[in-house]
């Protein structure tokens, strides 16, 4: 009883913390952060799909997207389209599936560790809570990016692959193939992960029926997408790889190694300085497992082989790394299951600064979200736009991403990012407005959004971060020269 009690308490603590994480996330779901570029970029094709019936985008700068949108794998757009068919196009409802997927994936990961891998629930809770409160993970969980879907699919794959109880003949193989096929539709960075998972599984479990079942599961969703786009392979290649080339790694090998192990973490390790060391330790652990236990080293193989591909080809952006975080946790969990190390005494004084640093991004950002709710509230900002926008005629909004949520409610309104106005002709619209918090004295100012705003000390903004809608200006674009002058710094027009 004395041995089992701490483990039982660990489960209760984990589920309690996860519930608090979910509840607080729901409270601040529409205000942390305010709508931003990546969120609108992935939502806009789904908004136009619902409005026009065509899978297109006018806000992406890649040539050809106004005819068919192929610049980004369709996974996140499909989820958005499903959401828009059920809920209104409002910030809360757009983000809700992502928060639920994120929390559900962490719950399932915990179950995989304690049931499938049978590690001490205290270790499982520690690993999952570390992941939950990692700065990058916390930011992505509420930012409407594809990584949330990628992590959920990868954890589901782990759950099926490590399942202790046998499944019906062929069912496990088919499900694993389906999950890998779904991962192919989320982002190109998961393709090497899928390749390692697939080759490893087929090599371990090779029989002709299993190979056929796995291949069928793997190919069915990508094939459905190809049918959906009428097999426009040339356009798919041109758009998808043109966009991906803008996010690839650059420089010599030494620069890429530096970026992979250190540079990619720079925005994060200012608050979590141990990350590069932790990354190096997991890499060493994975190499050791791969060398000494090759038959049981699938997570190590993914970390090393797919990680090598990422090192050589993927741009060093910390947001990309979330799926590999999950693989790293799997590597560490496998080590714990094999070595059964003693659980650390977290009551020791030197653990408290680490725990405090882990919790700080979560606490500070949520606190600032609650304090600044009046100036972050998207519904109030959209209501303000309702009072300023014409009710008739063709209208184009560009700039602040709240414009997309307004445009989604009005069929005569289009939205584009300030970085990509090239799919829109100036003469096509009766009114063009630029939404920005930057002063442009050469433009005609129509109105400025002035919500209730608290005077906070500068250190709170520095620690909590995050923008608001306060002092968002609505400028009237009266000529094509004004239109291009605003976009020039972003788009490179001359």
KOLMARLUM-404996 format. One record per residue (C-alpha): residue number from 1; x, y, z; residue in one letter. Coordinates in nm, 3 decimals, decimal comma. Layout:
BEGIN
REC  nr       X       Y       Z rest
REC NUM       X       Y       Z    A
...
END
This chain:
BEGIN
REC  nr       X       Y       Z rest
REC   1   0,000   0,000   0,000    X
REC   2   0,282   0,237   0,084    X
REC   3   0,446   0,167  -0,250    X
REC   4   0,128   0,206  -0,452    X
REC   5  -0,006   0,514  -0,273    X
REC   6   0,234   0,769  -0,430    X
REC   7   0,159   0,625  -0,773    X
REC   8  -0,214   0,651  -0,715    X
REC   9  -0,170   1,009  -0,596    X
REC  10   0,037   1,085  -0,906    X
REC  11  -0,255   0,985  -1,129    X
REC  12  -0,493   1,208  -0,935    X
REC  13  -0,249   1,498  -0,952    X
REC  14  -0,203   1,451  -1,326    X
REC  15  -0,575   1,440  -1,403    X
REC  16  -0,638   1,736  -1,172    X
REC  17  -0,372   1,950  -1,338    X
REC  18  -0,494   1,849  -1,684    X
REC  19  -0,849   1,952  -1,589    X
REC  20  -0,728   2,291  -1,463    X
REC  21  -0,529   2,334  -1,785    X
REC  22  -0,843   2,264  -1,989    X
REC  23  -1,073   2,489  -1,787    X
REC  24  -0,834   2,785  -1,785    X
REC  25  -0,769   2,723  -2,155    X
REC  26  -1,142   2,743  -2,227    X
REC  27  -1,174   3,066  -2,027    X
REC  28  -0,900   3,240  -2,226    X
REC  29  -0,940   3,050  -2,552    X
REC  30  -1,045   3,353  -2,757    X
REC  31  -0,800   3,604  -2,609    X
REC  32  -0,464   3,422  -2,589    X
REC  33  -0,342   3,511  -2,840    X
REC  34  -0,545   3,751  -3,051    X
REC  35  -0,582   3,618  -3,410    X
REC  36  -0,246   3,609  -3,585    X
REC  37  -0,090   3,537  -3,923    X
REC  38  -0,060   3,156  -3,914    X
REC  39  -0,409   3,117  -3,770    X
REC  40  -0,568   3,325  -4,045    X
REC  41  -0,352   3,170  -4,317    X
REC  42  -0,479   2,819  -4,240    X
REC  43  -0,838   2,932  -4,180    X
REC  44  -0,887   3,148  -4,490    X
REC  45  -0,898   2,864  -4,746    X
REC  46  -1,167   2,690  -4,536    X
REC  47  -1,368   3,014  -4,515    X
REC  48  -1,357   3,053  -4,894    X
REC  49  -1,433   2,682  -4,939    X
REC  50  -1,749   2,723  -4,738    X
REC  51  -1,844   3,047  -4,914    X
REC  52  -1,766   2,953  -5,274    X
REC  53  -1,771   2,573  -5,276    X
REC  54  -1,417   2,581  -5,423    X
REC  55  -1,096   2,486  -5,245    X
REC  56  -0,904   2,809  -5,310    X
REC  57  -0,718   3,088  -5,134    X
REC  58  -0,676   3,451  -5,225    X
REC  59  -0,470   3,546  -4,922    X
REC  60  -0,173   3,314  -4,987    X
REC  61   0,094   3,472  -5,209    X
REC  62   0,182   3,148  -5,394    X
REC  63   0,084   3,169  -5,763    X
REC  64  -0,216   2,954  -5,853    X
REC  65  -0,392   2,947  -5,516    X
REC  66  -0,679   3,159  -5,648    X
REC  67  -0,760   2,865  -5,879    X
REC  68  -0,692   2,577  -5,636    X
REC  69  -0,518   2,586  -5,300    X
REC  70  -0,226   2,342  -5,284    X
REC  71   0,040   2,540  -5,098    X
REC  72  -0,009   2,356  -4,769    X
REC  73  -0,111   1,999  -4,686    X
REC  74  -0,489   1,983  -4,638    X
REC  75  -0,517   1,832  -4,288    X
REC  76  -0,576   2,152  -4,093    X
REC  77  -0,800   2,301  -4,363    X
REC  78  -1,018   1,988  -4,355    X
REC  79  -1,058   2,023  -3,979    X
REC  80  -1,144   2,391  -4,016    X
REC  81  -1,401   2,313  -4,284    X
REC  82  -1,563   2,056  -4,057    X
REC  83  -1,568   2,307  -3,770    X
REC  84  -1,722   2,578  -3,990    X
REC  85  -1,996   2,336  -4,091    X
REC  86  -2,098   2,298  -3,725    X
REC  87  -1,998   2,617  -3,541    X
REC  88  -1,992   2,988  -3,631    X
REC  89  -1,667   3,136  -3,760    X
REC  90  -1,566   3,290  -3,429    X
REC  91  -1,230   3,271  -3,258    X
REC  92  -1,352   3,052  -2,970    X
REC  93  -1,519   2,793  -3,191    X
REC  94  -1,236   2,782  -3,443    X
REC  95  -0,984   2,713  -3,166    X
REC  96  -1,195   2,475  -2,958    X
REC  97  -1,116   2,154  -3,156    X
REC  98  -0,743   2,227  -3,124    X
REC  99  -0,754   2,270  -2,747    X
REC 100  -0,959   1,951  -2,710    X
REC 101  -0,724   1,759  -2,940    X
REC 102  -0,424   1,886  -2,747    X
REC 103  -0,559   1,795  -2,403    X
REC 104  -0,690   1,462  -2,535    X
REC 105  -0,347   1,378  -2,679    X
REC 106  -0,176   1,447  -2,344    X
REC 107  -0,432   1,229  -2,166    X
REC 108  -0,376   0,946  -2,414    X
REC 109   0,002   0,981  -2,388    X
REC 110  -0,022   0,937  -2,011    X
REC 111  -0,233   0,623  -2,061    X
REC 112   0,021   0,486  -2,308    X
REC 113   0,303   0,533  -2,061    X
REC 114   0,132   0,375  -1,758    X
REC 115  -0,060   0,097  -1,936    X
REC 116   0,123   0,007  -2,256    X
REC 117   0,478   0,078  -2,140    X
REC 118   0,393   0,012  -1,776    X
REC 119   0,619   0,275  -1,626    X
REC 120   0,564   0,421  -1,280    X
REC 121   0,270   0,664  -1,295    X
REC 122   0,484   0,925  -1,120    X
REC 123   0,733   0,919  -1,407    X
REC 124   0,447   0,921  -1,659    X
REC 125   0,288   1,221  -1,489    X
REC 126   0,623   1,403  -1,475    X
REC 127   0,693   1,345  -1,847    X
REC 128   0,344   1,448  -1,959    X
REC 129   0,324   1,754  -1,735    X
REC 130   0,669   1,863  -1,849    X
REC 131   0,544   1,841  -2,207    X
REC 132   0,216   2,013  -2,120    X
REC 133   0,384   2,318  -1,967    X
REC 134   0,674   2,348  -2,210    X
REC 135   0,667   2,705  -2,343    X
REC 136   0,654   2,603  -2,709    X
REC 137   0,391   2,335  -2,648    X
REC 138   0,173   2,574  -2,447    X
REC 139   0,197   2,839  -2,720    X
REC 140   0,111   2,597  -3,000    X
REC 141  -0,183   2,444  -2,812    X
REC 142  -0,373   2,773  -2,843    X
REC 143  -0,240   2,905  -3,172    X
REC 144  -0,435   2,697  -3,429    X
REC 145  -0,136   2,540  -3,604    X
REC 146  -0,103   2,198  -3,761    X
REC 147   0,133   2,072  -3,490    X
REC 148  -0,165   2,010  -3,261    X
REC 149  -0,308   1,764  -3,516    X
REC 150   0,035   1,611  -3,579    X
REC 151   0,092   1,543  -3,209    X
REC 152  -0,256   1,391  -3,167    X
REC 153  -0,204   1,155  -3,464    X
REC 154   0,145   1,057  -3,349    X
REC 155   0,027   0,980  -2,996    X
REC 156  -0,263   0,776  -3,139    X
REC 157  -0,010   0,580  -3,350    X
REC 158   0,197   0,513  -3,038    X
REC 159  -0,113   0,396  -2,851    X
REC 160  -0,206   0,145  -3,121    X
REC 161   0,151   0,027  -3,183    X
REC 162   0,233  -0,033  -2,814    X
REC 163  -0,108  -0,178  -2,729    X
REC 164  -0,076  -0,462  -2,478    X
REC 165  -0,403  -0,639  -2,556    X
REC 166  -0,413  -0,792  -2,906    X
REC 167  -0,650  -0,644  -3,162    X
REC 168  -0,847  -0,827  -3,428    X
REC 169  -0,641  -0,980  -3,702    X
REC 170  -0,528  -0,710  -3,943    X
REC 171  -0,708  -0,426  -3,760    X
REC 172  -0,398  -0,294  -3,587    X
REC 173  -0,208  -0,290  -3,917    X
REC 174  -0,489  -0,106  -4,095    X
REC 175  -0,525   0,157  -3,820    X
REC 176  -0,151   0,222  -3,809    X
REC 177  -0,153   0,271  -4,185    X
REC 178  -0,452   0,507  -4,168    X
REC 179  -0,285   0,717  -3,899    X
REC 180   0,035   0,743  -4,100    X
REC 181  -0,166   0,836  -4,408    X
REC 182  -0,336   1,111  -4,207    X
REC 183   0,005   1,235  -4,089    X
REC 184   0,114   1,270  -4,452    X
REC 185  -0,166   1,526  -4,496    X
REC 186  -0,058   1,745  -4,204    X
REC 187   0,288   1,876  -4,294    X
REC 188   0,588   1,776  -4,504    X
REC 189   0,807   1,761  -4,195    X
REC 190   0,619   1,447  -4,085    X
REC 191   0,699   1,259  -4,403    X
REC 192   1,039   1,133  -4,274    X
REC 193   0,871   1,041  -3,944    X
REC 194   0,607   0,842  -4,133    X
REC 195   0,878   0,679  -4,344    X
REC 196   1,069   0,555  -4,037    X
REC 197   0,753   0,437  -3,859    X
REC 198   0,633   0,253  -4,170    X
REC 199   0,959   0,086  -4,263    X
REC 200   1,019  -0,019  -3,905    X
REC 201   0,673  -0,166  -3,860    X
REC 202   0,671  -0,351  -4,191    X
REC 203   1,023  -0,484  -4,126    X
REC 204   0,922  -0,611  -3,781    X
REC 205   0,584  -0,754  -3,873    X
REC 206   0,643  -0,856  -4,233    X
REC 207   0,383  -1,078  -4,391    X
REC 208   0,222  -1,019  -4,728    X
REC 209  -0,130  -0,966  -4,582    X
REC 210   0,004  -0,717  -4,326    X
REC 211   0,200  -0,535  -4,594    X
REC 212  -0,110  -0,505  -4,812    X
REC 213  -0,325  -0,394  -4,516    X
REC 214  -0,074  -0,134  -4,405    X
REC 215  -0,025   0,002  -4,758    X
REC 216  -0,403   0,023  -4,807    X
REC 217  -0,443   0,221  -4,485    X
REC 218  -0,146   0,443  -4,566    X
REC 219  -0,262   0,533  -4,916    X
REC 220  -0,638   0,572  -4,879    X
REC 221  -0,646   0,927  -4,738    X
REC 222  -0,376   1,072  -4,969    X
REC 223  -0,557   0,903  -5,261    X
REC 224  -0,887   1,060  -5,153    X
REC 225  -0,717   1,399  -5,153    X
REC 226  -0,571   1,343  -5,500    X
REC 227  -0,917   1,251  -5,628    X
REC 228  -1,054   1,566  -5,457    X
REC 229  -0,805   1,786  -5,649    X
REC 230  -0,855   1,591  -5,976    X
REC 231  -0,497   1,459  -5,969    X
REC 232  -0,346   1,801  -6,041    X
REC 233  -0,004   1,669  -5,949    X
REC 234   0,202   1,933  -6,133    X
REC 235   0,022   2,217  -5,956    X
REC 236   0,047   2,035  -5,623    X
REC 237   0,421   2,000  -5,666    X
REC 238   0,469   2,359  -5,780    X
REC 239   0,271   2,515  -5,495    X
REC 240   0,358   2,282  -5,210    X
REC 241   0,729   2,272  -5,270    X
REC 242   0,758   2,641  -5,353    X
REC 243   0,610   2,718  -5,013    X
REC 244   0,819   2,453  -4,836    X
REC 245   1,141   2,585  -4,991    X
REC 246   1,080   2,912  -4,804    X
REC 247   1,102   2,719  -4,474    X
REC 248   1,400   2,493  -4,536    X
REC 249   1,733   2,491  -4,356    X
REC 250   2,015   2,699  -4,498    X
REC 251   2,390   2,742  -4,462    X
REC 252   2,668   2,490  -4,426    X
REC 253   2,652   2,169  -4,225    X
REC 254   2,797   2,333  -3,913    X
REC 255   2,530   2,603  -3,927    X
REC 256   2,254   2,345  -3,964    X
REC 257   2,388   2,143  -3,669    X
REC 258   2,402   2,459  -3,458    X
REC 259   2,049   2,558  -3,561    X
REC 260   1,909   2,212  -3,488    X
REC 261   2,060   2,169  -3,143    X
REC 262   2,078   2,530  -3,024    X
REC 263   1,945   2,791  -3,266    X
REC 264   1,593   2,653  -3,295    X
REC 265   1,551   2,680  -2,919    X
REC 266   1,669   3,038  -2,881    X
REC 267   1,322   3,198  -2,845    X
REC 268   1,232   2,932  -2,590    X
REC 269   1,542   2,871  -2,381    X
REC 270   1,550   3,232  -2,265    X
REC 271   1,280   3,103  -2,030    X
REC 272   1,384   2,735  -2,033    X
REC 273   1,766   2,741  -2,058    X
REC 274   1,807   2,366  -2,014    X
REC 275   1,648   2,279  -2,350    X
REC 276   1,965   2,245  -2,564    X
REC 277   2,122   2,022  -2,297    X
REC 278   1,805   1,815  -2,274    X
REC 279   1,797   1,778  -2,652    X
REC 280   2,156   1,659  -2,651    X
REC 281   2,087   1,411  -2,369    X
REC 282   1,786   1,260  -2,549    X
REC 283   1,995   1,228  -2,866    X
REC 284   2,266   1,042  -2,672    X
REC 285   2,000   0,823  -2,508    X
REC 286   1,844   0,744  -2,846    X
REC 287   2,182   0,652  -2,994    X
REC 288   2,252   0,423  -2,699    X
REC 289   1,914   0,249  -2,736    X
REC 290   1,953   0,216  -3,111    X
REC 291   2,297   0,060  -3,074    X
REC 292   2,229  -0,174  -2,780    X
REC 293   1,861  -0,266  -2,832    X
REC 294   1,796  -0,231  -3,205    X
REC 295   1,485  -0,451  -3,206    X
REC 296   1,307  -0,232  -2,949    X
REC 297   1,440   0,105  -3,055    X
REC 298   1,164   0,243  -3,278    X
REC 299   1,140   0,580  -3,097    X
REC 300   1,519   0,604  -3,103    X
REC 301   1,519   0,535  -3,478    X
REC 302   1,260   0,807  -3,541    X
REC 303   1,450   1,056  -3,325    X
REC 304   1,781   0,984  -3,496    X
REC 305   1,685   0,920  -3,859    X
REC 306   1,392   1,159  -3,899    X
REC 307   1,581   1,407  -3,681    X
REC 308   1,877   1,388  -3,919    X
REC 309   1,649   1,473  -4,211    X
REC 310   1,510   1,766  -4,013    X
REC 311   1,864   1,881  -3,930    X
REC 312   1,964   1,879  -4,296    X
REC 313   1,649   2,016  -4,456    X
REC 314   1,401   2,171  -4,212    X
REC 315   1,418   2,536  -4,112    X
REC 316   1,513   2,589  -3,746    X
REC 317   1,174   2,703  -3,615    X
REC 318   1,088   2,588  -3,263    X
REC 319   0,717   2,561  -3,346    X
REC 320   0,794   2,279  -3,589    X
REC 321   0,948   2,064  -3,320    X
REC 322   0,638   1,952  -3,126    X
REC 323   0,600   1,608  -3,289    X
REC 324   0,966   1,538  -3,220    X
REC 325   0,909   1,637  -2,856    X
REC 326   0,662   1,348  -2,836    X
REC 327   0,918   1,112  -2,989    X
REC 328   1,173   1,234  -2,733    X
REC 329   0,930   1,161  -2,449    X
REC 330   0,884   0,813  -2,596    X
REC 331   1,263   0,764  -2,595    X
REC 332   1,283   0,870  -2,230    X
REC 333   0,984   0,654  -2,133    X
REC 334   1,149   0,353  -2,298    X
REC 335   1,464   0,422  -2,098    X
REC 336   1,263   0,442  -1,775    X
REC 337   1,077   0,120  -1,854    X
REC 338   1,407  -0,058  -1,916    X
REC 339   1,619   0,083  -1,631    X
REC 340   1,350   0,158  -1,368    X
REC 341   1,542   0,456  -1,220    X
REC 342   1,438   0,592  -0,881    X
REC 343   1,188   0,874  -0,896    X
REC 344   1,345   1,207  -0,794    X
REC 345   1,242   1,383  -0,475    X
REC 346   1,073   1,693  -0,615    X
REC 347   1,057   1,845  -0,266    X
REC 348   1,429   1,923  -0,282    X
REC 349   1,490   2,300  -0,300    X
REC 350   1,670   2,288  -0,635    X
REC 351   1,362   2,158  -0,813    X
REC 352   1,146   2,457  -0,722    X
REC 353   1,318   2,711  -0,950    X
REC 354   1,281   2,466  -1,241    X
REC 355   0,912   2,406  -1,165    X
REC 356   0,860   2,782  -1,132    X
REC 357   1,024   2,847  -1,469    X
REC 358   0,812   2,575  -1,630    X
REC 359   0,487   2,720  -1,493    X
REC 360   0,573   3,084  -1,556    X
REC 361   0,473   3,108  -1,926    X
REC 362   0,137   2,943  -1,852    X
REC 363   0,059   3,155  -1,545    X
REC 364   0,183   3,489  -1,682    X
REC 365   0,007   3,463  -2,017    X
REC 366  -0,322   3,350  -1,870    X
REC 367  -0,307   3,620  -1,604    X
REC 368  -0,244   3,886  -1,867    X
REC 369  -0,524   3,743  -2,081    X
REC 370  -0,770   3,782  -1,792    X
REC 371  -0,647   4,132  -1,706    X
REC 372  -0,656   4,249  -2,067    X
REC 373  -0,977   4,073  -2,175    X
REC 374  -1,160   4,398  -2,268    X
REC 375  -0,890   4,496  -2,517    X
REC 376  -0,835   4,141  -2,648    X
REC 377  -1,202   4,042  -2,689    X
REC 378  -1,253   3,952  -3,058    X
REC 379  -1,633   3,983  -3,045    X
REC 380  -1,610   4,344  -2,930    X
REC 381  -1,358   4,421  -3,202    X
REC 382  -1,577   4,262  -3,471    X
REC 383  -1,874   4,461  -3,336    X
REC 384  -1,664   4,777  -3,376    X
REC 385  -1,587   4,684  -3,737    X
REC 386  -1,961   4,640  -3,795    X
REC 387  -2,007   5,008  -3,715    X
REC 388  -1,731   5,117  -3,954    X
REC 389  -1,762   4,898  -4,262    X
REC 390  -2,006   4,974  -4,547    X
REC 391  -2,301   4,737  -4,569    X
REC 392  -2,300   4,727  -4,950    X
REC 393  -2,043   4,718  -5,228    X
REC 394  -1,733   4,504  -5,250    X
REC 395  -1,500   4,557  -4,956    X
REC 396  -1,141   4,442  -4,904    X
REC 397  -0,981   4,432  -4,559    X
REC 398  -0,617   4,363  -4,509    X
REC 399  -0,379   4,382  -4,220    X
REC 400  -0,491   4,269  -3,874    X
REC 401  -0,621   3,910  -3,885    X
REC 402  -0,945   3,998  -3,705    X
REC 403  -1,048   4,117  -4,049    X
REC 404  -1,083   3,754  -4,161    X
REC 405  -1,335   3,680  -3,886    X
REC 406  -1,534   3,987  -3,993    X
REC 407  -1,512   3,891  -4,361    X
REC 408  -1,636   3,538  -4,284    X
REC 409  -1,969   3,689  -4,174    X
REC 410  -2,016   3,911  -4,481    X
REC 411  -2,022   3,772  -4,834    X
REC 412  -1,929   4,111  -4,985    X
REC 413  -1,607   4,135  -4,783    X
REC 414  -1,271   3,977  -4,864    X
REC 415  -0,963   3,961  -4,645    X
REC 416  -0,595   3,929  -4,719    X
REC 417  -0,275   3,954  -4,521    X
REC 418  -0,068   4,265  -4,561    X
REC 419   0,208   4,041  -4,696    X
REC 420   0,008   3,909  -4,992    X
REC 421  -0,225   4,153  -5,173    X
REC 422  -0,115   4,037  -5,519    X
REC 423  -0,426   3,823  -5,586    X
REC 424  -0,649   4,128  -5,551    X
REC 425  -0,689   4,400  -5,812    X
REC 426  -0,727   4,751  -5,676    X
REC 427  -1,011   4,828  -5,916    X
REC 428  -1,212   4,520  -5,811    X
REC 429  -1,334   4,681  -5,485    X
REC 430  -1,551   4,973  -5,393    X
REC 431  -1,371   5,016  -5,060    X
REC 432  -1,034   4,902  -4,930    X
REC 433  -0,934   4,935  -4,565    X
REC 434  -0,609   4,867  -4,387    X
REC 435  -0,628   4,746  -4,025    X
REC 436  -0,310   4,809  -3,828    X
REC 437  -0,172   4,940  -3,500    X
REC 438   0,107   5,120  -3,688    X
REC 439   0,064   5,491  -3,756    X
REC 440   0,050   5,589  -4,124    X
REC 441   0,006   5,968  -4,131    X
REC 442   0,008   5,971  -4,512    X
REC 443  -0,316   5,766  -4,520    X
REC 444  -0,669   5,879  -4,440    X
REC 445  -0,769   5,760  -4,092    X
REC 446  -1,131   5,643  -4,068    X
REC 447  -1,143   5,530  -3,704    X
REC 448  -0,939   5,391  -3,416    X
REC 449  -1,055   5,111  -3,187    X
REC 450  -1,047   5,231  -2,826    X
REC 451  -1,161   4,955  -2,589    X
REC 452  -1,130   4,976  -2,215    X
REC 453  -0,757   4,958  -2,150    X
REC 454  -0,571   4,927  -1,823    X
REC 455  -0,246   5,111  -1,773    X
REC 456  -0,007   4,828  -1,693    X
REC 457   0,362   4,858  -1,607    X
REC 458   0,598   4,777  -1,890    X
REC 459   0,743   4,472  -1,718    X
REC 460   0,402   4,300  -1,731    X
REC 461   0,390   4,332  -2,108    X
REC 462   0,749   4,210  -2,135    X
REC 463   0,683   3,904  -1,919    X
REC 464   0,333   3,819  -2,034    X
REC 465   0,370   3,915  -2,401    X
REC 466   0,084   3,907  -2,647    X
REC 467  -0,083   4,183  -2,846    X
REC 468  -0,426   4,341  -2,813    X
REC 469  -0,672   4,514  -3,044    X
REC 470  -0,635   4,846  -2,861    X
REC 471  -0,544   5,137  -3,090    X
REC 472  -0,608   4,939  -3,407    X
REC 473  -0,646   5,200  -3,680    X
REC 474  -0,874   5,169  -3,982    X
REC 475  -0,715   5,348  -4,276    X
REC 476  -0,892   5,417  -4,606    X
REC 477  -0,685   5,311  -4,907    X
REC 478  -0,779   5,564  -5,173    X
REC 479  -0,535   5,484  -5,451    X
REC 480  -0,334   5,197  -5,590    X
REC 481  -0,015   5,383  -5,498    X
REC 482  -0,125   5,393  -5,132    X
REC 483  -0,214   5,025  -5,147    X
REC 484   0,127   4,929  -5,277    X
REC 485   0,313   5,165  -5,045    X
REC 486   0,168   4,987  -4,741    X
REC 487   0,255   4,641  -4,873    X
REC 488   0,602   4,729  -5,004    X
REC 489   0,794   4,657  -4,680    X
REC 490   0,636   4,312  -4,660    X
REC 491   0,589   4,207  -5,019    X
REC 492   0,885   4,374  -5,188    X
REC 493   0,696   4,575  -5,448    X
REC 494   0,895   4,855  -5,608    X
END
